[in-house]
């Protein structure tokens, strides 16, 4: 799960955000066998995303950056949380997404990426 709520397009461009996304993906692929065996479902929260990012999303950028993800990316809005639950069980989702796993801030502090 990635939240881009406080991202600043002047200091963290779309290119940097996508590089970070794929670096995390690579890290998990090599570090966690269950990530590879069980597959992945990513949630990227675009709520409150700065409008400056929209200008950076050219058709060429979207085509180049999104191609590796087109088989497992699902897009949901806040009002479609029931659709999200069709793909990802409530037991593993943060409370902010209608889940039962606890608050997002607590879950993100337990991440393996910090170790």
Residue pairs with C-beta under 8 A, 6 or more apart in sequence:
1 42
1 43
1 44
1 45
1 94
1 104
1 107
1 108
2 21
2 42
2 43
2 44
2 45
3 45
3 104
4 17
4 44
4 45
4 46
4 49
4 53
5 45
5 47
5 48
5 49
7 17
7 49
7 50
7 53
8 50
8 52
9 50
9 52
9 53
9 55
9 56
10 52
13 56
14 53
14 56
14 57
14 61
14 65
15 56
15 61
18 65
21 44
22 68
24 113
25 40
27 113
28 35
28 40
28 112
29 35
29 36
31 112
32 112
39 72
40 72
41 72
41 74
41 87
41 88
42 69
42 72
42 73
43 76
43 84
43 88
43 97
47 78
66 73
74 83
74 84
74 87
76 83
76 84
81 97
81 98
82 98
84 93
84 97
84 98
85 93
85 98
90 98
90 99
90 100
91 99
91 100
91 101
92 99
92 101
93 99
93 100
93 101
94 101
94 102
94 103
94 104
94 107
95 101
95 102
95 103
95 104
96 103
96 104
101 107
